Amino acid sequence: MKKTRASWSGSVAFVLAAAASAIGLGNLWRFPYLAARYGGGIFIAVYLALSLTLGFVLLVTEIAIGRYARQSQLTAFGVLGHPKWNFLGVLATVVPLFILPYYNVIGGWVVRYFAAYAGTAFAGIAPAADPKAFFDAFVAAPWAPFVAMCVFTAAVLAVIVLGVKNGIEKANLVLVPALLAMAIALSVYVATLPGAGAGIRFYLVPDFSSCDNVGKVVLGAMGQMFYSLSLAMGIMITYGSYMRRRDSVPKAAVRIVAADTFVAILSGFMIIPVVVVFASAGAAEGGRVAIDAGPGLMFETLPKVFLSLGAAGPWIGFVFFTLVLFAALTSSISMTEALVAAVCDFFKTSRGKSVAVIGAWTVALGAVSAFGYGRWSSLKFFSLPPLDFFDTSMNILTPIVAALICVFVGWILSPKRILAECQRSGERVGFRLFYVIMVRFVAPILIVAILISEVCRCLKIGGWSI
Ligand code: PHE
């Protein structure tokens, strides 16, 4: 008997899963930094405009490819009748294959902080007096980062083993609403703190004086949107392959963009005012307070802020790291699913075996990044620690994959095929001309611009450090 492909139980479940993938560390630790750096409201407006045009088009494309092919990214391009383009499926699989292990290492860091704040909130354990020293000691510890990564990975695999409907769907049903509730609660709390008004103005009011270079604002917003929507990682193709034919692809895409952008903007409300008021983190940069991005913001600056919140600090820290943990878990789940589905589709094996293979790979390669700041700190790739090296290379590979997908759809497959897939639900598709122009011309050009800026950033050419 031929096994039928797994499917979401409905369009809400699909949107929830895709949004859960999109909402991740990028929303929390990079969007606020970019908004603070590039003119507040100006950046937010540019980001919104780009997500609703370019982001929408790329999302529709990936979801429709998956739904048409009923295969994950690895084998989907062959099913579309262009076996020569199978290499694109391989590239789209390589991206999560290399991102997942180090994403789980960062997930492990979040687990460590979650545990630490649970300890301070519930058991009254004194928080680390010097958050920077705590972080540096933790990532350099002989075993702790590896063990934390294994805990995080085990949680993700436990969900994946249960399957699409019973695992991913059910987990999202709990994790996503909880994440939203915590983000809204924290934003409201922050807004009530004395001095928050100035921080909110700093975040929202357009500041043209800090936007000397329009190109940087647009490229920054575009790169962020890309990562934030989980594009070019095979995820949306795989998730699309579980979508029912009668559900609308464009409507789902708009909802995913809206949910992801909502959480990105909300993170700014949560983070910018407290950093501006309490830590006044960085030195003023061009007249604006500089907020750091990434691990520095999450594991050093914010813990410092929590210390200054007095008795509320441990609780706020606990809620915040629970939120971060949920965001990281759902993103990691989506990457793992894209890989497990690829192994299942390609080798026609059972889900259990595929999970074992992908789990072993993740732990093995993750170990290289987990030990990379401690016991294996002499291991460098192009003078970068392993985690930073994988991150940089994937930042370059993703735009290549995305540009190739656009070229494939625009010039080889024909945009009509994607539009036809969108019409399967019986709706009228009103954006045909817009879609064709975007996928053939605008998207490839913009994506190549991101690629060039990424390469310049990594080679430290020009002032393109976004
Ligand atoms: N989109 C996620 C974020 O904003 C990140 C992510 C990357 C998710 C890769 C899945 C795969 O953080």
Residues whose N, C-alpha, C, O or C-beta is under 5 A from the ligand:
A	BS01	LIG	S21 A22 I23 G24 L25 G26 N27 Y227 S228 L229 S230 M233 S331 M335
